[in-house]
Amino acid sequence: MKTLLVTGGAGFIGGNFVLHLLARGDVRVVNLDALTYAGNLETLADVRAHPAHVFVHGDIGDRALVGDLLTRYRPAAVINFAAESHVDRSIDGPAAFVQTNVVGTLSLLEAVREYWRGLADVQRAGFRFVHISTDEVYGSLGASGRFTESSPYAPNSPYAASKAASDHLVRAFHRTYGLPTLTTNCSNNYGPYQFPEKLIPLLILNARRGRELPVYGDGGNIRDWLFVLDHCRALVRVLEAGVVGETYNIGGDCECTNLEVVHAVCALMDERFPDSPHRPHEGLVRFVADRPGHDRRYAIDAAKIRRELGWMPEEGFESGLRKTVRWYAEHTEWSERVLDGRYRGERLGLGGAGADTAPRAG
């Protein structure tokens, strides 16, 4: 059984990826996660005792720990999800993003390069380092066009800048040292196990509780939405068949404004909870001041991964959102346990300009 080292495997996308791999049943997963605010063992509760899952609490910046895991478990690939990932938090505290996303990635790359160089020829030839990144590194689009793998980097938030830096380090380690790397840049993910500071789970939970549904600015910011399990399937294809040194954009081809997302969530909540005292849930919507430097539009051109690796998303936005609302409605205990006091839906991303107790969506 092939072994994979997954970093950040207790987070939203990483956790779903670990669950997806274990459901396939053909790999052993060594899962390294620092368990910061968005890393939750609750996501992994059903696989904590799985014989093919080894969880390790630790940081990608701990060179000795990573080196020991590589030596002990001899993985055939490293899949790096580990990152600070929320734009609003990066506005409030950019240093943590640089430390994890840039310095941590560099430390991980150095440990992996040392391990890879010591492998036998056959194992070295088959080894892969897959780095998971974001479409936010490309900046903001106008009314037309989509990001491709050749789009120039123009990050506009501290989070995006830190991810852009990590992408450049991964590329440099391939070009300079020959490390067999692949990079993926994805659009906005949604689905089960997402930390409730992000737009869709925050809307669902606030609507259920009758709390206001704040929307940045005029609600016209556009994102391309990707169901998280479609993303996981894409990453498996990149790992299996991706060309070393290449970048693959992964998108759901589901562009929506934030306001359209809010209306869609409200309609599904009305349908699922017809007796709710908060129905119609659109009555909870409130427009609030925009986020500093808020990118207007992202859109991914995923033609390359579709053409070269044969991947296609299985979920449209309507079907994926319906599954997401159902999951949160049926797993209220998960949300209650992960909301342990460090985040209660308060506004983030003010950059030290003050506090607002109203939760934010956007």
C-alpha positions in Angstrom: 0.0 0.0 0.0 1.4 3.4 -1.1 1.9 6.0 1.6 1.1 9.7 1.2 2.1 12.5 3.6 -0.7 15.0 3.7 0.0 18.3 5.4 -3.0 20.4 6.7 -5.1 17.3 6.6 -7.4 18.4 9.4 -8.6 21.5 7.6 -11.5 21.9 5.3 -10.1 20.9 1.9 -7.3 18.7 3.4 -9.7 16.9 5.7 -12.1 16.2 2.8 -9.1 14.9 0.8 -8.0 12.6 3.6 -11.5 11.2 3.9 -11.7 10.8 0.1 -8.4 8.9 0.0 -9.3 6.6 2.9 -12.7 5.8 1.3 -10.8 4.7 -1.8 -8.9 2.2 0.3 -5.7 2.0 -1.8 -3.3 4.3 0.3 -2.0 4.9 3.8 -2.3 8.5 4.8 0.1 10.2 7.3 -1.7 13.3 8.2 0.3 16.3 9.7 -1.7 19.2 11.0 -0.9 22.0 13.5 -4.6 22.2 14.6 -4.8 26.0 14.4 -8.3 27.6 14.5 -9.4 26.0 11.2 -7.9 22.6 11.8 -10.3 20.3 13.6 -10.0 16.7 14.7 -13.8 16.6 14.6 -13.5 16.4 10.8 -11.5 13.2 11.2 -13.6 11.7 14.0 -14.8 8.8 11.8 -11.2 7.8 10.7 -9.2 8.4 13.8 -8.9 4.6 14.4 -8.7 3.8 10.7 -5.7 1.4 10.2 -4.5 3.3 7.1 -4.6 6.7 8.8 -1.8 8.1 11.0 -2.5 11.5 12.5 0.5 13.6 13.8 0.0 16.9 15.6 2.7 19.2 14.3 3.9 22.1 12.1 5.3 22.0 8.6 7.9 24.5 9.9 9.3 21.9 12.3 12.1 20.6 10.2 13.1 17.8 12.6 9.5 16.5 12.9 8.9 16.5 9.1 12.3 14.9 8.5 11.5 12.1 11.0 8.0 11.5 9.4 9.6 11.2 5.9 12.3 8.8 7.1 9.9 6.7 9.2 7.0 6.4 6.7 8.8 6.7 3.3 5.9 8.4 1.5 5.6 8.3 -2.3 4.2 11.8 -2.4 3.7 14.9 -0.2 0.4 16.8 -0.7 0.7 20.2 0.9 -2.6 21.8 2.1 -1.0 23.4 5.2 -1.7 27.2 5.1 -3.4 30.1 6.9 -6.2 30.6 4.5 -8.7 33.4 5.4 -8.4 36.8 3.7 -10.0 38.7 6.6 -7.7 37.1 9.1 -4.7 38.1 6.9 -5.8 41.7 7.0 -5.9 41.6 10.8 -2.7 39.7 11.2 -0.5 39.2 8.1 2.6 38.0 10.0 1.1 34.6 10.8 0.4 34.1 7.1 3.9 34.8 6.1 5.2 32.5 8.8 3.1 29.5 7.8 2.6 30.0 4.1 6.1 31.2 3.2 8.5 30.3 5.9 6.7 27.0 6.7 6.5 26.0 3.0 10.2 26.7 2.6 11.1 24.5 5.6 8.8 21.8 4.2 10.4 22.0 0.8 13.9 21.7 2.2 13.0 18.7 4.3 11.3 17.0 1.3 14.2 17.8 -1.0 16.7 16.1 1.4 14.4 13.1 1.6 13.9 12.9 -2.1 17.6 13.1 -2.9 18.2 10.0 -0.7 15.7 7.8 -2.4 16.6 5.0 -4.7 16.4 5.8 -8.4 13.0 4.1 -9.0 11.4 5.7 -5.9 13.0 9.1 -6.7 11.6 9.0 -10.2 8.1 8.3 -9.0 8.0 10.8 -6.1 5.7 13.9 -6.3 5.3 17.0 -4.2 1.8 18.5 -4.9 1.3 22.1 -3.7 -2.3 23.3 -3.3 -2.8 27.0 -3.9 -5.6 29.5 -4.8 -6.9 31.6 -7.7 -6.4 34.7 -5.5 -2.7 34.8 -6.4 -3.8 36.1 -9.8 -5.5 39.2 -8.4 -8.8 40.6 -9.7 -10.6 40.3 -13.1 -12.7 42.7 -14.9 -16.1 41.9 -16.3 -14.7 39.4 -18.8 -11.9 36.8 -19.1 -10.7 34.0 -16.9 -7.5 33.1 -15.1 -5.3 30.6 -16.9 -2.1 28.9 -15.8 -0.2 31.6 -17.7 -2.0 34.6 -16.0 0.4 36.9 -14.2 0.5 37.0 -10.5 -1.0 40.1 -8.9 -2.1 39.3 -5.3 -4.0 42.0 -3.5 -4.4 40.7 0.0 -1.7 39.6 2.5 -3.1 36.0 2.2 -2.9 36.0 -1.5 0.6 37.5 -1.4 1.8 34.8 1.0 0.3 32.0 -1.2 1.9 33.6 -4.3 5.3 33.5 -2.5 4.9 29.9 -1.6 3.9 29.1 -5.2 7.1 30.8 -6.4 9.2 28.8 -3.9 7.7 25.5 -5.2 8.5 26.5 -8.8 12.0 27.5 -7.8 12.7 24.1 -6.1 11.6 22.4 -9.2 13.7 24.5 -11.6 16.7 24.8 -9.3 16.9 21.4 -7.7 14.8 19.2 -9.9 12.3 18.4 -7.1 9.3 16.9 -8.9 6.6 19.4 -8.0 3.1 20.1 -9.2 1.0 23.2 -8.3 -2.8 23.5 -8.3 -4.7 26.8 -8.1 -8.4 26.4 -7.2 -11.4 28.6 -7.1 -13.7 29.0 -4.0 -14.4 25.7 -2.4 -17.6 24.9 -0.5 -19.0 21.8 1.1 -19.0 19.7 4.3 -16.6 20.5 7.2 -15.8 24.1 6.2 -15.0 26.4 9.1 -18.0 28.7 9.7 -16.2 31.9 9.1 -16.4 31.3 5.4 -19.4 32.6 3.4 -21.6 29.6 2.8 -21.4 27.8 6.2 -21.7 31.2 7.9 -24.9 31.9 6.0 -26.4 28.5 6.8 -25.6 28.7 10.5 -26.7 32.3 10.9 -29.9 31.7 9.0 -30.7 28.7 11.2 -30.2 30.8 14.3 -32.1 33.9 13.0 -28.9 36.0 13.0 -28.3 38.7 10.4 -26.7 37.7 7.0 -24.3 40.6 6.3 -23.1 41.0 2.7 -20.0 43.0 1.8 -20.6 46.2 -0.2 -23.3 45.8 -2.9 -22.9 42.0 -3.0 -21.7 42.1 -6.5 -18.3 40.4 -6.0 -18.1 37.4 -8.2 -16.5 34.0 -7.4 -16.3 30.7 -9.2 -17.6 28.0 -6.8 -16.1 24.5 -6.6 -17.6 21.6 -4.6 -14.9 20.3 -2.4 -15.2 16.7 -3.4 -14.8 17.7 -7.0 -11.6 19.4 -6.0 -10.5 16.2 -4.2 -11.1 14.1 -7.3 -9.1 16.6 -9.4 -6.2 16.4 -7.0 -6.1 12.6 -7.3 -5.9 13.0 -11.0 -3.0 15.5 -10.7 -1.2 13.1 -8.4 -1.8 10.2 -10.7 -1.1 11.8 -14.1 0.0 15.4 -13.7 3.2 16.4 -15.6 6.0 17.3 -13.2 6.7 21.0 -13.1 3.2 22.0 -14.4 0.5 24.0 -12.8 -3.2 23.1 -13.1 -6.1 25.4 -12.5 -9.1 23.8 -10.9 -12.5 25.5 -11.1 -16.2 24.5 -11.0 -17.3 26.8 -13.8 -20.0 28.2 -11.5 -19.7 32.0 -11.3 -22.0 33.7 -8.9 -22.2 37.0 -7.2 -22.1 36.9 -3.4 -25.7 38.2 -3.4 -26.8 35.3 -5.7 -25.2 32.9 -3.2 -27.0 34.5 -0.3 -30.3 34.2 -2.1 -29.7 30.6 -3.1 -28.8 29.6 0.5 -31.9 31.5 1.8 -34.2 29.6 -0.7 -32.8 26.3 0.4 -33.2 27.1 4.1 -36.8 28.2 3.4 -37.4 24.8 1.7 -35.7 22.7 4.4 -37.1 24.5 7.4 -40.7 25.6 6.3 -41.7 26.1 9.9 -38.8 28.3 10.9 -39.8 31.5 12.6 -37.0 33.2 10.6 -38.7 32.4 7.2 -38.3 33.9 4.7 -34.6 33.9 5.5 -33.9 36.7 2.9 -35.3 39.1 5.5 -32.1 38.6 7.5 -29.9 40.0 4.8 -28.0 43.2 5.7 -25.5 45.1 3.6 -22.3 46.3 5.4 -19.2 48.2 4.5 -16.9 46.4 2.1 -13.7 44.5 3.0 -10.5 46.6 2.4 -9.0 45.7 -1.1 -11.9 43.3 -1.9 -11.2 41.7 -5.3 -14.2 42.2 -7.6 -14.2 39.0 -9.6 -12.4 35.7 -9.9 -13.0 33.1 -12.6 -11.0 30.0 -13.4 -10.3 28.5 -16.8 -10.0 24.8 -16.0 -9.6 23.7 -19.7 -6.1 22.4 -19.1 -6.9 19.8 -16.4 -10.0 18.8 -18.3 -8.1 18.4 -21.6 -4.9 16.8 -20.3 -6.1 14.8 -17.3 -9.7 14.1 -18.1 -11.2 15.7 -15.0 -14.6 17.2 -14.9 -16.6 18.5 -12.0 -19.5 16.3 -11.1 -21.5 18.9 -9.1 -23.2 22.0 -10.4 -23.6 24.9 -8.0 -27.3 24.0 -7.3 -26.7 20.4 -6.6 -23.5 21.0 -4.6 -25.2 23.7 -2.5 -28.2 21.5 -1.8 -25.8 18.8 -0.5 -24.0 21.4 1.6 -27.1 22.8 3.2 -28.3 19.3 4.0 -24.9 18.3 5.5 -24.9 21.3 7.9 -28.5 20.7 8.8 -27.7 17.1 9.7 -24.4 17.8 11.5 -25.2 20.7 13.9 -23.1 19.0 16.5 -20.0 19.3 14.3 -20.4 23.1 14.1 -21.1 23.4 17.8 -17.9 21.5 18.7 -15.6 23.4 16.3 -17.0 26.8 17.4 -15.2 26.5 20.7 -14.9 30.1 21.7 -12.1 31.3 19.4 -14.5 32.3 16.6 -18.2 33.1 17.2 -19.1 34.7 13.9 -17.7 38.2 14.7 -16.5 40.5 12.0 -12.9 40.0 10.8 -10.7 41.9 8.4 -10.9 45.4 9.8 -7.1 45.7 9.9 -7.2 47.0 13.5 -9.8 49.7 12.6 -12.2 48.6 15.3 -14.7 45.8 16.1 -18.1 45.0 14.8 -19.9 42.2 16.6 -22.1 41.4 13.6 -20.9 38.3 11.7 -19.6 38.9 8.2 -20.3 37.1 5.0 -18.4 37.8 1.8 
